[in-house]
Amino acid sequence: QVQLVESGGGLVQAGGSLRLSCAASGSIFSINAMGWYRQAPGKQRELVATITSGGVTNYVDSVKGRFTISRDNAKNPVYLQMNSLKPEDTAVYYCNAHTKFGYVYWGQGTQVTVSS
C-alpha cells in the first residue's frame, strides 16, 4: 500500500507561481513512477507530468516550459513547480504513483485556482 498526500494548492493570479508537493508513505520502495494529473470542472482527468525512478520526466504540451516535476531523493517527496500560471490551469491536481507490482495509487487532490 502507498499513501499519497498533496499540499501547496491555492489561489493565484495569472502569471504567478505555485509549488505542489506530494509526500508518499507506506511501500514507497515499490514505486517506479510518480506523476501529477489534473481535472477541471466538466473535463476528464488529464496527465500533467511524470517522473520515473530513473529521473526521466514527461510533460503534457500545454505545460512544457512552465511546469517542472522533480523530487528530493529516493522518490519522495515529488514536487510540481508551476510558473506563468494561466486561468486554464485551474483544476484539482492529483498526485499519482505506479508501483512495480502494477498498482496505481492516487492522492486526495489539491485545488489550484488561477484568476485572470
Secondary structure, DSSP 8 states (H G I E B T S, - for coil): -EEEEEE--EEEETT--EEEEEEEEESGGGEEEEEEEEE-TTS--EEEEEEETT--EEE-GGGTTTEEEEEEETTEEEEEEE-S--GGG-EEEEEEEEETTS-EEE---EEEEEE-
